[in-house]
Structures are given as structure tokens and as C-alpha cells.
């Protein structure tokens, strides 16, 4: 029988590069990451249970674990992968457990495209 254990540490220390408070690592880590194709099929993700392609350039992602405030109230970084599209958060549809993204081409029209996003915030 294998027992599960815990490692408790307030500080991480490197032999030559100094020390870092573990709270800095926890607070600075993305709580959600998404990399998906133009059909909202996830090929890499963290804390995301599913993706839905709702319409041209409209993607909705369901989070496995909710965050404390709506996804629009957190630092969300999003980008197009291999396209000249612009990705933005649809704030009207944002909740604590759903990230809704809109992809547009440089003319401002909705456009499909591979995309990635990350949310920095606190888990509920």
C-alpha cells in the first residue's frame, strides 16, 4: 500500500539563484489555460472541462473549477495561433465557470481560428 504525502514549504530555495516565497508562485500561476483549434477542440488545456464552438468566431469554455470572480474581471490573456485574428473576452457572457471568447479578423468581422488563452486569478 502506498501512502500519499504532502510537501509543505513557505519558501523555495535554489542553490545559486536565491529564494522565492511559495505564495508568489501560487499567485503568479495561471489558473486556466486553453489551446484550441477553430472548432473549439482542446489540444492543450488546464482546468477546462470542455469547449463549444457556438458560431463563427464564438467559443465558450467550461471551467473544471470555478474562479472567485467572473472571467471578465480577471487578467485574461488571449491570442490567435497562426492567424491575424484578434481574440477578446465576451464580457456579457462571462461567469465564474465559463470563459467566452470572440475571434475577429483585422476588419472586425467574426472569424474562426486556432487560439489560446490563460486566466490569472484566484480559484473559488
C-alpha positions as CSV (number, residue, x, y, z in Angstrom):
1,X,0.0,0.0,0.0
2,X,1.4,3.4,-1.0
3,X,0.7,6.4,1.3
4,X,0.1,9.8,-0.2
5,X,2.1,12.6,1.4
6,X,2.3,16.4,1.4
7,X,5.2,18.7,1.0
8,X,4.7,21.9,2.9
9,X,7.0,24.8,2.2
10,X,6.9,28.6,2.6
11,X,10.0,29.2,0.6
12,X,11.7,27.6,-2.4
13,X,15.4,27.9,-2.4
14,X,17.8,27.3,-5.2
15,X,21.5,26.6,-4.5
16,X,22.8,29.5,-6.5
17,X,19.8,31.7,-7.6
18,X,18.3,32.7,-4.2
19,X,14.9,32.0,-2.6
20,X,11.3,32.6,-3.5
21,X,8.2,32.7,-1.4
22,X,5.8,29.9,-2.5
23,X,2.8,32.3,-2.3
24,X,4.4,34.2,-5.2
25,X,4.4,31.0,-7.2
26,X,0.8,30.2,-6.3
27,X,-0.5,33.8,-7.1
28,X,1.5,34.1,-10.3
29,X,0.4,30.8,-11.8
30,X,-2.3,30.7,-14.5
31,X,-5.5,29.1,-13.1
32,X,-6.8,28.3,-16.6
33,X,-5.0,27.6,-19.9
34,X,-6.6,26.9,-23.2
35,X,-5.2,26.0,-26.6
36,X,-7.8,25.0,-29.2
37,X,-8.5,24.7,-32.9
38,X,-11.2,26.6,-34.8
39,X,-13.8,24.1,-33.7
40,X,-13.1,24.7,-30.0
41,X,-11.4,21.2,-29.8
42,X,-8.9,21.5,-27.0
43,X,-5.4,20.2,-27.8
44,X,-3.9,21.5,-24.6
45,X,-5.7,22.8,-21.5
46,X,-5.6,23.2,-17.7
47,X,-8.8,23.5,-15.6
48,X,-11.1,23.3,-18.6
49,X,-13.7,20.5,-18.9
50,X,-15.0,21.3,-22.5
51,X,-15.1,23.7,-25.3
52,X,-18.0,24.6,-27.6
53,X,-17.9,26.3,-31.0
54,X,-21.1,28.4,-30.8
55,X,-20.9,30.3,-34.1
56,X,-18.3,31.7,-36.4
57,X,-15.5,33.1,-34.1
58,X,-17.6,32.4,-30.9
59,X,-16.0,30.0,-28.5
60,X,-17.2,29.0,-25.0
61,X,-15.1,27.1,-22.5
62,X,-16.4,25.5,-19.3
63,X,-14.0,25.5,-16.4
64,X,-13.5,22.4,-14.2
65,X,-13.0,24.6,-11.1
66,X,-14.7,28.0,-10.8
67,X,-12.7,31.2,-10.1
68,X,-13.7,33.7,-7.5
69,X,-14.9,36.5,-9.8
70,X,-16.2,36.4,-13.4
71,X,-13.7,35.5,-16.1
72,X,-14.0,39.1,-17.4
73,X,-12.9,40.6,-14.1
74,X,-9.6,38.7,-14.2
75,X,-6.4,39.1,-16.2
76,X,-7.2,37.1,-19.4
77,X,-4.5,36.8,-22.0
78,X,-5.7,35.5,-25.4
79,X,-4.1,35.2,-28.8
80,X,-4.7,33.8,-32.2
81,X,-2.4,30.9,-33.2
82,X,-1.1,31.3,-36.8
83,X,-3.8,33.8,-37.8
84,X,-4.0,37.5,-37.9
85,X,-7.2,37.4,-35.8
86,X,-7.9,39.4,-32.7
87,X,-9.3,37.5,-29.7
88,X,-11.3,39.2,-27.0
89,X,-13.3,38.1,-23.9
90,X,-17.1,38.4,-24.3
91,X,-17.8,40.2,-21.0
92,X,-21.6,40.0,-21.2
93,X,-21.4,36.1,-21.2
94,X,-18.6,35.8,-18.6
95,X,-19.3,33.9,-15.4
96,X,-17.1,32.3,-12.7
97,X,-17.1,29.0,-14.5
98,X,-17.3,30.0,-18.2
99,X,-14.8,31.8,-20.5
100,X,-16.4,33.1,-23.7
101,X,-14.1,34.2,-26.4
102,X,-14.8,36.1,-29.7
103,X,-12.4,35.8,-32.6
104,X,-12.3,38.6,-35.2
105,X,-10.3,39.3,-38.3
106,X,-8.5,42.6,-38.8
107,X,-11.6,44.0,-40.5
108,X,-13.6,43.4,-37.3
109,X,-15.7,40.6,-38.7
110,X,-16.2,37.3,-36.7
111,X,-13.7,34.7,-38.0
112,X,-12.7,31.2,-37.0
113,X,-9.2,30.4,-36.0
114,X,-6.9,28.5,-33.7
115,X,-6.5,30.3,-30.4
116,X,-5.0,30.2,-26.9
117,X,-5.9,31.9,-23.6
118,X,-4.9,32.0,-19.9
119,X,-6.6,33.3,-16.8
120,X,-4.7,34.6,-13.9
121,X,-6.9,35.0,-10.8
122,X,-8.0,33.0,-7.7
123,X,-9.8,29.7,-7.6
124,X,-13.2,29.8,-5.7
